Amino acid sequence: MRRAALLLPIALVAACAGAPAPQHGPVAPLPPAPRAARAQPALAAAQPVTAPEGLSSVLRIADPQRSWSHVTQLMASTPFGVLLFSAGPMGPEMLLEQALGPALADVVDLDKPIDVAWFGITDPELRPVVSLSVAEQEVPRLHDRFVLKEHRGMLRVEGVRDADPDEETPRQSCAFEPGERRGGARLLCAKDAKDVDAAAPYLVEVVGREPIEADARLEIMEWTLREVMKSPDDADGDDGPTGALGREIGEAFMRDLESMSMDLRWGRAEVDIGFSMRFASRRSPLTLAFAPAVAPDAAPPPAFLRLPGDTAVAFYTQGASRAELTPLREIIFPALRDDMVDDGYDAAALDRLIERLATLFVTGGPIVMGAGGDRAAAERAIAVYQRGKGAARSQKTVHRALQSWILVAVEEPAQTWIPGMKELLLLGEELDRLKASPKAAGGAVTPGGAPEGRASKDKDEDEDEEHTTPVIVRAPATLPAGTLHVELRSKPLTKDAPPAHTTHFYVVPAGQRTWFGIGENDAAVVARLRVAADPGRDERTLAAAPGLEALQQPGTLAGGLFSLAGLVLLGARGDTPEAIGEAAKELAGLATLPARGEVSIPLAVTSEVLGSGAARVTARVRLPLTAIHDAIALGSR
């Protein structure tokens, strides 16, 4: 069984499965934006200042001295930091002096914001323009210290008075913008004076007047996003209805996307990083699903805290409503049908399959996902494998030890899911039986075995590496009555395919909730399902874990947690000796990290829908300093 058999695990990755979402209350309004600094009255004919053409991004640093202090503390213990600071202490003043020269660097106030605008996108084209705060006490003495020439409302720096011959010509093209208020003077510098002229009005009159709520903030302009996210390699590809649909959905999503920004906030024991996407509208199906309306009192799904306590990667989402998902449903299921018809499946049988899929998936409502593995068992198995120089028996042990378990929960009774999954299995078997017939293939069969009108190379490109047969077997007595247990038995068809293996798939009733479990290690999957589905095992769930308060804030669209070790373990494979060698290397690297990569990192996502039809989705990650030390150590190798 090929494609049809693979439809079964869709239950584990359907981001919008579950019961129809409850009716949302009033949408939480955005907090009122802080008022910008009052500007002087403008001339009646003056036009509002807009971003200059070619401006790709803007970086703001609220307090350069404070940020430098935090960065140096984080880097001090790393090999790169040791090398960087081996010659003695280094401060931002020294870097500024090297870039601008001593005279200009001396008038800059590094306790006030720095703004940097970039023109261009790729590295050779990137042209930064820096806007620096001028110390208030230095403003009256600028004419005494520098040779200045008035130019377009600014004072262009032509030279330094009473300077050494080497300091007569500025290292950058710089100009002072006097500012309209006391303490508002700025120094703007770039390699090219034209860039200074182009960026100055926007940096001074727009960016410089905006309040800075974070320690640092990077905003990426709309046109930059469109250029970066273009896929020219796929533009001419003939990848069938599904590929064409993907491009269409992606293009519509990009038309809605207005801007993207990232911000950083320094804390005592952590760094808070935010990633925000603002949409001008929610016209596209993907935007509606990605940025749904969330009630201000919405709480995380209770199933999230029922995940086992040893979960390495966990995630939940409130999900979009059925109404918000309807446009997406109306295009993805027909496209899936057309794509499978092109692959030779029977159209009539596909109609029945798609109809059943549509009753289970992309229906709206919350979903919870969790995954983990046994790191200690994997390390022990790899050590035995390496001592035995890759014996076949120990290789199988490593493969088994590296397998992860995955749990998924939806807020819908199993009486809906268990019959639905059984029907999908039967329909999948029927599709495979019919696929070999000329009628199902869409025409006569050529002597080479391919349907007429389709190149034989298509068959080679679509050839499966393994054959999977689903078999319903008895569920363990330790799981609730009525549990569905399916074994997905896979056998290799090609030399480079994984060895024969069996994946266990469970559908477990738990009152008005349904749990799904999947993994090759049957005992590990069953043990975690028992913890999640049994209310008497609270002490072994995430509910008993400390430090999850940030994931239980009301009005949050989604949240979760992960660790470096968890991500590495979930990505490790043991199908081949090469894969085992790579896993051994990664796990050995984790063992040398200060915290061994075990620090949990929380993630929270909010979604705001504005009255104008715009929307904003923000993901925030709180990085403990111990996790940052691990990441720096890992990246510096």
C-alpha positions as CSV (number, residue, x, y, z in Angstrom):
1,M,0.0,0.0,0.0
2,R,1.5,3.3,-1.0
3,R,0.0,6.8,-1.0
4,A,-3.4,5.6,0.4
5,A,-1.6,3.9,3.4
6,L,0.2,7.1,4.1
7,L,-3.0,8.9,4.6
8,L,-3.4,7.2,8.0
9,P,-0.8,9.2,9.9
10,I,-2.4,12.5,8.7
11,A,-4.1,12.5,12.1
12,L,-0.8,13.2,13.7
13,V,0.1,16.3,11.7
14,A,-3.3,17.9,10.9
15,A,-2.9,21.3,12.4
16,C,-6.6,22.1,12.4
17,A,-8.2,18.8,13.3
18,G,-10.7,18.4,16.1
19,A,-14.1,19.5,17.1
20,P,-15.5,22.7,15.7
21,A,-14.2,25.6,17.6
22,P,-16.6,27.3,20.1
23,Q,-18.0,30.6,19.1
24,H,-15.4,33.3,19.9
25,G,-16.2,36.3,22.0
26,P,-15.2,39.8,21.1
27,V,-11.8,40.0,19.5
28,A,-9.2,41.4,21.7
29,P,-8.4,44.9,20.4
30,L,-4.8,46.0,20.0
31,P,-3.5,48.3,22.8
32,P,-3.5,51.9,21.7
33,A,-0.2,52.9,20.0
34,P,1.9,55.3,22.0
35,R,1.7,58.8,20.6
36,A,4.6,60.0,18.5
37,A,6.7,63.0,19.6
38,R,5.0,66.2,18.6
39,A,6.5,67.7,15.5
40,Q,6.7,71.3,14.5
41,P,3.9,72.6,12.3
42,A,4.6,71.6,8.7
43,L,4.0,73.7,5.6
44,A,0.7,73.1,3.9
45,A,2.4,71.8,0.8
46,A,4.6,69.4,2.7
47,Q,4.2,65.7,1.9
48,P,4.3,63.0,4.5
49,V,7.7,61.3,4.8
50,T,7.7,57.7,3.5
51,A,10.3,55.0,3.3
52,P,12.8,55.7,0.5
53,E,13.0,53.5,-2.5
54,G,15.2,50.5,-2.1
55,L,15.1,50.5,1.8
56,S,15.0,46.9,2.8
57,S,15.2,46.9,6.6
58,V,15.6,49.0,9.7
59,L,17.4,48.1,12.9
60,R,16.9,50.0,16.2
61,I,19.0,49.6,19.3
62,A,17.5,51.4,22.3
63,D,20.6,51.5,24.6
64,P,23.8,50.4,22.8
65,Q,25.9,50.4,25.9
66,R,23.5,48.1,27.7
67,S,23.2,45.8,24.8
68,W,26.9,45.6,24.4
69,S,27.3,44.7,28.1
70,H,24.8,41.8,27.7
71,V,26.4,40.5,24.5
72,T,30.0,40.6,26.0
73,Q,28.8,38.7,29.1
74,L,27.2,36.0,26.9
75,M,30.2,35.7,24.7
76,A,33.0,36.0,27.3
77,S,33.1,32.2,28.1
78,T,33.0,31.0,24.5
79,P,36.1,30.4,22.4
80,F,35.2,33.2,20.1
81,G,34.8,35.6,23.1
82,V,38.1,34.5,24.6
83,L,39.8,35.2,21.2
84,L,38.0,38.5,20.8
85,F,38.8,39.9,24.2
86,S,42.3,38.4,24.6
87,A,43.8,41.8,23.6
88,G,42.0,43.6,26.5
89,P,38.6,45.1,27.1
90,M,36.8,46.3,24.0
91,G,33.8,48.7,24.0
92,P,31.4,50.1,21.4
93,E,33.3,53.4,21.6
94,M,36.4,51.7,20.1
95,L,34.3,50.2,17.3
96,L,32.7,53.5,16.6
97,E,36.1,55.2,16.5
98,Q,37.5,52.7,14.0
99,A,34.5,53.2,11.7
100,L,34.1,57.0,11.9
101,G,37.3,58.4,13.3
102,P,38.0,59.8,16.8
103,A,36.5,63.2,16.3
104,L,33.0,62.1,15.1
105,A,33.0,59.1,17.5
106,D,33.6,61.6,20.4
107,V,30.3,63.5,19.9
108,V,28.1,60.4,19.8
109,D,26.0,59.5,22.9
110,L,25.9,55.7,23.1
111,D,23.3,55.7,25.9
112,K,20.7,56.8,23.3
113,P,19.2,54.9,20.4
114,I,21.1,53.9,17.3
115,D,19.1,53.4,14.1
116,V,20.5,51.5,11.0
117,A,18.8,51.5,7.6
118,W,19.8,49.0,4.9
119,F,19.4,49.5,1.2
120,G,19.5,46.3,-1.0
121,I,19.0,42.7,0.0
122,T,22.0,40.5,-0.9
123,D,25.3,40.9,0.8
124,P,27.2,42.6,-2.1
125,E,24.3,45.1,-2.5
126,L,23.8,45.9,1.2
127,R,24.4,49.6,2.0
128,P,23.9,50.6,5.6
129,V,23.1,54.1,6.7
130,V,23.7,54.7,10.5
131,S,21.8,57.3,12.5
132,L,23.5,58.1,15.8
133,S,22.4,60.3,18.7
134,V,24.6,63.4,19.2
135,A,25.4,64.2,22.8
136,E,23.4,67.3,23.8
137,Q,26.4,69.2,25.2
138,E,28.3,68.7,21.9
139,V,25.6,70.3,19.6
140,P,26.7,74.0,20.3
141,R,30.3,73.2,19.5
142,L,29.8,71.3,16.2
143,H,30.9,74.3,14.0
144,D,34.0,74.7,16.2
145,R,35.1,71.1,15.8
146,F,34.1,70.3,12.2
147,V,34.1,71.9,8.8
148,L,30.4,71.9,7.9
149,K,28.5,72.7,4.8
150,E,24.8,73.2,4.7
151,H,23.1,70.7,2.4
152,R,19.4,69.9,2.1
153,G,18.6,71.0,5.7
154,M,21.6,69.1,7.1
155,L,25.2,70.0,7.9
156,R,27.5,67.9,5.8
157,V,30.9,67.1,7.4
158,E,33.6,68.2,5.1
159,G,36.5,67.8,7.6
160,V,37.8,68.0,11.1
161,R,39.2,71.3,12.4
162,D,42.7,71.3,14.0
163,A,43.1,67.6,13.1
164,D,46.1,65.6,12.1
165,P,46.6,65.2,8.4
166,D,45.3,61.7,8.5
167,E,42.1,62.9,10.2
168,E,41.2,65.7,7.8
169,T,38.9,63.7,5.6
170,P,36.1,61.7,7.3
171,R,36.2,57.9,6.8
172,Q,32.5,57.9,6.0
173,S,30.2,60.4,4.3
174,C,28.5,62.0,7.3
175,A,26.1,64.8,8.0
176,F,24.5,66.3,11.2
177,E,20.7,66.7,11.3
178,P,20.1,69.4,13.9
179,G,16.7,68.1,15.0
180,E,13.6,70.0,15.9
181,R,13.9,69.6,19.7
182,R,16.6,69.8,22.3
183,G,18.7,66.7,22.4
184,G,17.4,65.5,19.1
185,A,20.4,66.1,16.9
186,R,21.5,63.1,14.9
187,L,24.7,62.1,13.0
188,L,24.0,60.1,9.8
189,C,26.8,58.3,8.1
190,A,27.2,56.0,5.1
191,K,29.8,55.1,2.4
192,D,27.8,57.1,-0.2
193,A,26.4,60.6,0.4
194,K,23.4,59.8,-1.8
195,D,22.3,57.1,0.7
196,V,22.5,59.6,3.5
197,D,20.4,62.1,1.6
198,A,17.8,59.3,0.8
199,A,17.5,57.8,4.3
200,A,17.9,60.9,6.5
201,P,14.2,62.2,6.3
202,Y,12.8,58.8,7.1
203,L,15.3,57.9,9.8
204,V,15.0,61.2,11.6
205,E,11.3,62.2,11.1
206,V,9.7,58.7,11.2
207,V,11.9,56.1,12.7
208,G,13.6,58.4,15.3
209,R,10.3,59.6,16.7
210,E,8.8,56.1,17.3
211,P,9.0,54.8,20.8
212,I,11.2,51.8,21.4
213,E,9.6,49.2,23.7
214,A,12.2,46.6,23.1
215,D,16.0,46.7,23.6
216,A,16.5,46.0,19.9
217,R,14.1,45.8,16.9
218,L,14.5,44.8,13.3
219,E,11.8,45.6,10.8
220,I,11.8,44.1,7.3
221,M,10.0,46.0,4.5
222,E,7.2,44.5,2.4
223,W,9.1,44.4,-0.9
224,T,12.1,42.7,0.7
225,L,9.9,39.9,1.9
226,R,8.4,39.4,-1.5
227,E,11.9,39.3,-3.1
228,V,13.3,36.9,-0.5
229,M,10.4,34.5,-0.6
230,K,10.3,34.2,-4.3
231,S,10.9,30.7,-5.6
232,P,12.2,31.2,-9.2
233,D,13.4,27.5,-9.3
234,D,9.9,26.3,-8.9
235,A,8.2,28.8,-11.2
236,D,8.4,26.7,-14.3
237,G,8.1,23.3,-12.6
238,D,5.4,20.9,-13.7
239,D,4.5,19.4,-10.3
240,G,0.8,18.8,-10.9
241,P,-2.3,20.4,-9.3
242,T,-0.9,20.2,-5.8
243,G,2.3,22.1,-6.7
244,A,0.3,24.8,-8.6
245,L,-2.1,25.1,-5.7
246,G,0.8,25.6,-3.3
247,R,2.2,28.4,-5.4
248,E,-1.2,30.0,-5.7
249,I,-1.8,29.9,-1.9
250,G,1.7,31.1,-1.2
251,E,1.3,34.1,-3.5
252,A,-2.0,35.1,-2.0
253,F,-0.5,34.8,1.5
254,M,2.3,37.1,0.4
255,R,-0.1,39.7,-1.0
256,D,-1.7,39.9,2.5
257,L,1.6,40.1,4.3
258,E,2.5,43.7,5.1
259,S,5.7,43.6,7.2
260,M,7.8,41.4,9.4
261,S,9.7,42.3,12.5
262,M,11.9,40.8,15.2
263,D,12.6,42.3,18.6
264,L,14.8,41.4,21.6
265,R,14.5,42.2,25.3
266,W,17.2,41.6,27.8
267,G,16.3,40.0,31.2
268,R,18.2,39.1,34.3
269,A,18.3,35.3,33.5
270,E,16.8,35.1,30.0
271,V,16.5,36.8,26.7
272,D,13.0,37.3,25.2
273,I,12.9,37.2,21.4
274,G,9.7,38.1,19.4
275,F,8.9,37.5,15.8
276,S,5.9,39.3,14.4
277,M,4.1,39.2,11.0
278,R,1.6,42.0,10.2
279,F,-1.1,41.4,7.5
280,A,-2.8,44.2,5.6
281,S,-5.8,41.9,5.2
282,R,-7.0,38.3,5.7
283,R,-8.2,37.7,2.1
284,S,-6.2,34.6,1.4
285,P,-7.2,31.2,2.7
286,L,-3.9,30.6,4.4
287,T,-3.9,34.0,6.2
288,L,-7.4,33.2,7.6
289,A,-6.0,29.9,9.0
290,F,-2.7,31.3,10.1
291,A,-4.1,34.4,11.8
292,P,-7.4,33.4,13.3
293,A,-9.5,35.4,15.8
294,V,-8.8,34.4,19.4
295,A,-11.1,35.1,22.3
296,P,-9.3,37.2,25.0
297,D,-10.2,34.6,27.7
298,A,-9.2,31.6,25.6
299,A,-7.2,29.1,27.7
300,P,-4.7,26.5,26.5
301,P,-6.4,23.1,25.8
302,P,-6.4,20.9,28.9
303,A,-4.8,18.1,27.0
304,F,-1.6,20.1,26.7
305,L,-0.9,19.7,30.4
306,R,-1.8,16.0,30.1
307,L,1.3,15.3,27.9
308,P,3.9,13.1,29.6
309,G,6.4,14.9,31.8
310,D,9.3,13.7,29.7
311,T,8.0,15.3,26.5
312,A,10.9,16.9,24.7
313,V,8.9,19.0,22.2
314,A,5.4,20.1,22.9
315,F,2.9,22.3,21.1
316,Y,-0.7,23.4,21.2
317,T,-2.9,25.6,19.1
318,Q,-6.4,26.9,19.6
319,G,-6.9,26.4,15.9
320,A,-8.9,28.5,13.5
321,S,-12.7,28.2,13.4
322,R,-14.5,26.1,10.8
323,A,-15.6,29.3,9.1
324,E,-12.1,30.6,8.9
325,L,-10.9,27.3,7.5
326,T,-13.7,26.9,4.9
327,P,-11.8,28.7,2.0
328,L,-8.8,26.4,2.6
329,R,-10.9,23.3,2.8
330,E,-12.6,24.2,-0.5
331,I,-9.3,24.2,-2.4
332,I,-7.0,21.6,-0.7
333,F,-9.3,18.6,-0.9
334,P,-10.2,18.9,-4.6
335,A,-6.5,19.5,-5.4
336,L,-5.5,16.4,-3.4
337,R,-8.1,14.4,-5.4
338,D,-6.8,15.7,-8.8
339,D,-3.2,15.0,-7.9
340,M,-4.0,11.4,-6.9
341,V,-6.1,10.9,-10.1
342,D,-3.0,12.0,-12.1
343,D,-1.0,9.4,-10.2
344,G,-3.4,6.7,-11.5
345,Y,-5.9,6.2,-8.6
346,D,-9.5,5.5,-9.4
347,A,-11.6,8.7,-9.4
348,A,-14.8,7.2,-7.9
349,A,-13.0,5.6,-5.0
350,L,-11.1,8.8,-4.5
351,D,-14.3,10.7,-4.2
352,R,-15.3,8.5,-1.3
353,L,-11.9,8.8,0.4
354,I,-11.9,12.6,0.1
355,E,-15.4,12.9,1.4
356,R,-14.4,10.9,4.5
357,L,-11.2,12.9,5.0
358,A,-13.2,16.1,4.9
359,T,-15.3,14.9,7.9
360,L,-12.2,14.4,10.0
361,F,-9.5,17.0,9.0
362,V,-9.3,20.8,8.7
363,T,-12.6,21.1,10.7
364,G,-11.4,23.6,13.2
365,G,-10.7,23.5,16.9
366,P,-7.7,23.0,19.2
367,I,-5.0,20.4,18.8
368,V,-2.1,19.3,21.1
369,M,1.1,17.5,20.0
370,G,4.0,16.2,22.0
371,A,7.1,14.0,21.2
372,G,10.1,12.6,22.9
373,G,12.6,9.9,23.1
374,D,15.0,8.1,25.4
375,R,18.3,9.9,25.2
376,A,20.1,7.7,27.8
377,A,19.0,4.5,26.0
378,A,20.2,5.9,22.7
379,E,23.6,6.8,24.1
380,R,24.0,3.4,25.7
381,A,23.0,1.6,22.5
382,I,25.4,3.7,20.4
383,A,28.3,3.0,22.8
384,V,27.7,-0.8,22.5
385,Y,27.4,-0.5,18.7
386,Q,30.7,1.4,18.5
387,R,32.5,-1.1,20.7
388,G,31.2,-4.0,18.6
389,K,32.3,-2.2,15.4
390,G,28.8,-2.1,13.9
391,A,27.5,-5.6,14.5
392,A,24.1,-6.2,12.8
393,R,22.4,-7.0,16.1
394,S,23.6,-3.9,17.9
395,Q,22.7,-1.8,14.8
396,K,19.1,-2.9,15.2
397,T,19.3,-2.0,18.9
398,V,20.5,1.5,18.0
399,H,17.7,1.9,15.4
400,R,15.1,1.0,18.0
401,A,16.6,3.2,20.7
402,L,16.6,6.3,18.4
403,Q,12.9,6.0,17.6
404,S,10.8,8.7,19.0
405,W,7.2,8.6,20.2
406,I,4.5,11.1,19.2
407,L,1.2,11.9,20.8
408,V,-1.6,14.0,19.4
409,A,-4.9,15.0,21.1
410,V,-8.1,16.6,19.7
411,E,-11.1,17.7,21.6
412,E,-13.5,15.3,19.9
413,P,-14.7,11.9,21.0
414,A,-13.1,8.7,19.6
415,Q,-16.5,7.5,18.4
416,T,-16.0,9.9,15.5
417,W,-12.3,9.0,14.8
418,I,-12.1,5.2,15.2
419,P,-14.8,4.4,12.6
420,G,-13.4,7.1,10.4
421,M,-9.9,5.7,10.5
422,K,-11.1,2.1,9.8
423,E,-13.0,3.4,6.8
424,L,-9.9,5.2,5.5
425,L,-8.0,2.0,5.8
426,L,-10.5,0.1,3.7
427,L,-10.7,2.9,1.1
428,G,-6.9,2.9,0.9
429,E,-6.8,-0.8,0.2
430,E,-9.5,-0.4,-2.5
431,L,-7.6,2.4,-4.1
432,D,-4.4,0.2,-4.3
433,R,-6.3,-2.7,-5.8
434,L,-7.9,-0.4,-8.5
435,K,-4.7,1.5,-9.4
436,A,-3.3,-1.3,-11.6
437,S,-6.3,-1.3,-13.9
438,P,-6.2,0.7,-17.2
439,K,-9.5,2.4,-16.3
440,A,-8.1,3.7,-13.0
441,A,-4.9,4.8,-14.7
442,G,-6.9,7.1,-17.0
443,G,-6.3,5.3,-20.3
444,A,-4.6,2.4,-22.0
445,V,-1.5,0.9,-20.6
446,T,1.6,1.1,-22.7
447,P,3.9,-1.9,-23.2
448,G,6.3,-0.3,-20.7
449,G,3.6,-0.4,-18.0
450,A,2.8,3.3,-17.8
451,P,-0.6,4.8,-18.7
452,E,-0.7,6.2,-22.3
453,G,0.2,9.9,-22.3
454,R,2.5,9.6,-19.3
455,A,6.2,9.3,-19.7
456,S,7.8,6.1,-18.2
457,K,10.2,8.3,-16.2
458,D,7.2,9.4,-14.1
459,K,6.8,5.9,-12.9
460,D,10.5,5.8,-11.9
461,E,10.3,9.2,-10.2
462,D,7.2,8.1,-8.2
463,E,8.5,4.6,-7.3
464,D,8.2,3.9,-3.6
465,E,11.3,2.9,-1.6
466,E,9.2,0.7,0.7
467,H,5.8,-1.0,0.8
468,T,3.6,-0.5,3.8
469,T,0.7,-2.7,4.8
470,P,-1.7,-1.5,7.6
471,V,-3.1,-4.3,9.8
472,I,-5.6,-3.9,12.7
473,V,-4.4,-5.9,15.7
474,R,-5.5,-6.3,19.3
475,A,-4.8,-3.2,21.6
476,P,-3.0,-3.8,24.9
477,A,-5.3,-4.4,27.9
478,T,-3.6,-1.5,29.7
479,L,-5.2,1.0,27.4
480,P,-8.9,2.1,27.6
481,A,-11.5,-0.2,26.1
482,G,-12.3,0.5,22.5
483,T,-8.7,1.6,21.6
484,L,-7.8,1.1,17.9
485,H,-4.3,-0.4,17.3
486,V,-2.9,-0.4,13.7
487,E,0.4,-1.9,12.8
488,L,2.0,-0.2,9.7
489,R,4.3,-3.0,8.4
490,S,6.9,-1.7,6.0
491,K,9.2,-3.7,3.8
492,P,12.0,-2.3,1.6
493,L,11.6,-2.2,-2.2
494,T,14.9,-0.7,-3.1
495,K,18.5,-1.1,-1.8
496,D,18.6,2.4,-0.3
497,A,15.3,1.9,1.6
498,P,15.2,1.6,5.4
499,P,15.2,-2.0,6.7
500,A,11.9,-3.7,7.4
501,H,10.1,-2.2,10.4
502,T,6.7,-1.8,12.0
503,T,5.2,1.4,13.2
504,H,2.4,1.3,15.8
505,F,-0.6,3.6,15.5
506,Y,-3.1,4.0,18.3
507,V,-6.5,5.9,18.6
508,V,-7.4,6.0,22.2
509,P,-10.7,7.2,23.7
510,A,-10.6,9.5,26.7
511,G,-14.1,10.9,27.4
512,Q,-14.8,13.7,25.0
513,R,-11.1,13.8,23.9
514,T,-9.2,11.5,21.6
515,W,-5.5,10.7,21.9
516,F,-3.4,9.4,19.0
517,G,0.0,7.7,19.5
518,I,2.6,6.7,16.9
519,G,6.1,5.2,17.0
520,E,8.1,2.1,16.3
521,N,8.8,1.5,20.0
522,D,5.5,0.0,21.0
523,A,6.2,-0.1,24.7
524,A,7.2,3.6,24.8
525,V,4.1,4.7,22.9
526,V,1.8,2.7,25.1
527,A,3.4,4.0,28.3
528,R,3.0,7.6,27.3
529,L,-0.6,7.1,26.2
530,R,-1.4,5.6,29.6
531,V,0.0,8.7,31.3
532,A,-1.9,11.1,29.0
533,A,-5.3,9.3,29.1
534,D,-5.3,8.3,32.8
535,P,-6.4,11.1,35.2
536,G,-4.8,9.2,38.0
537,R,-1.3,9.8,36.7
538,D,-1.1,13.6,37.0
539,E,2.2,13.5,38.8
540,R,3.8,12.2,35.6
541,T,2.4,14.9,33.2
542,L,3.5,18.4,32.2
543,A,1.0,19.8,34.8
544,A,3.5,18.8,37.5
545,A,6.4,20.4,35.7
546,P,7.6,23.8,37.0
547,G,8.0,27.0,35.0
548,L,5.1,26.6,32.6
549,E,3.2,29.7,33.7
550,A,4.2,31.5,30.6
551,L,2.4,28.9,28.5
552,Q,-0.9,29.3,30.3
553,Q,-1.7,33.0,29.6
554,P,-5.3,33.6,28.5
555,G,-5.9,34.8,25.0
556,T,-2.9,33.0,23.5
557,L,-3.3,31.3,20.1
558,A,-0.6,28.7,20.5
559,G,2.3,27.7,22.8
560,G,4.8,25.0,23.5
561,L,8.2,24.2,24.6
562,F,11.3,22.5,23.2
563,S,15.0,21.9,24.0
564,L,18.1,21.5,21.9
565,A,18.5,17.9,23.0
566,G,14.9,17.2,22.1
567,L,15.2,18.6,18.6
568,V,18.4,16.7,18.0
569,L,16.9,13.4,19.3
570,L,13.8,13.8,17.2
571,G,15.9,14.4,14.1
572,A,18.3,11.5,14.7
573,R,17.9,8.4,12.5
574,G,19.3,4.9,12.8
575,D,18.3,3.4,9.4
576,T,21.9,3.1,8.1
577,P,25.5,2.9,9.6
578,E,26.0,6.5,8.2
579,A,22.9,7.7,10.0
580,I,24.0,6.1,13.2
581,G,27.4,7.7,12.9
582,E,25.8,11.1,12.5
583,A,23.5,10.6,15.5
584,A,26.5,9.5,17.6
585,K,28.3,12.7,16.6
586,E,25.4,14.9,17.5
587,L,24.6,13.2,20.8
588,A,28.3,13.3,21.8
589,G,28.3,17.0,21.0
590,L,25.3,17.6,23.2
591,A,27.1,15.8,26.1
592,T,29.8,18.5,26.1
593,L,27.5,21.5,26.4
594,P,27.3,23.4,29.7
595,A,23.6,22.3,30.3
596,R,23.8,19.2,27.9
597,G,21.0,20.9,25.8
598,E,18.4,19.9,28.3
599,V,17.0,23.3,29.1
600,S,13.3,23.8,28.2
601,I,12.6,26.8,26.0
602,P,9.0,28.1,26.1
603,L,7.2,29.5,23.0
604,A,4.0,31.6,23.0
605,V,2.0,32.8,19.9
606,T,-0.7,35.5,19.9
607,S,-3.0,36.5,17.0
608,E,-4.8,39.9,16.9
609,V,-7.4,40.8,14.3
610,L,-8.0,44.5,13.9
611,G,-11.3,46.2,13.0
612,S,-9.8,47.3,9.7
613,G,-9.4,43.7,8.6
614,A,-5.7,43.7,9.3
615,A,-4.1,41.1,11.6
616,R,-0.9,40.5,13.5
617,V,0.6,37.2,14.6
618,T,3.5,37.3,17.1
619,A,5.6,34.4,18.4
620,R,7.7,35.0,21.5
621,V,10.5,32.7,22.7
622,R,12.0,33.0,26.1
623,L,15.6,31.8,26.1
624,P,17.1,31.1,29.5
625,L,20.8,32.1,29.7
626,T,21.8,28.5,30.2
627,A,20.1,27.6,26.9
628,I,21.9,30.5,25.2
629,H,25.2,29.3,26.5
630,D,24.5,25.9,25.1
631,A,23.5,27.3,21.7
632,I,26.7,29.5,21.6
633,A,28.9,26.6,22.5
634,L,27.2,24.4,19.9
635,G,27.5,27.1,17.2
636,S,31.1,28.0,17.9
637,R,32.4,24.5,17.1
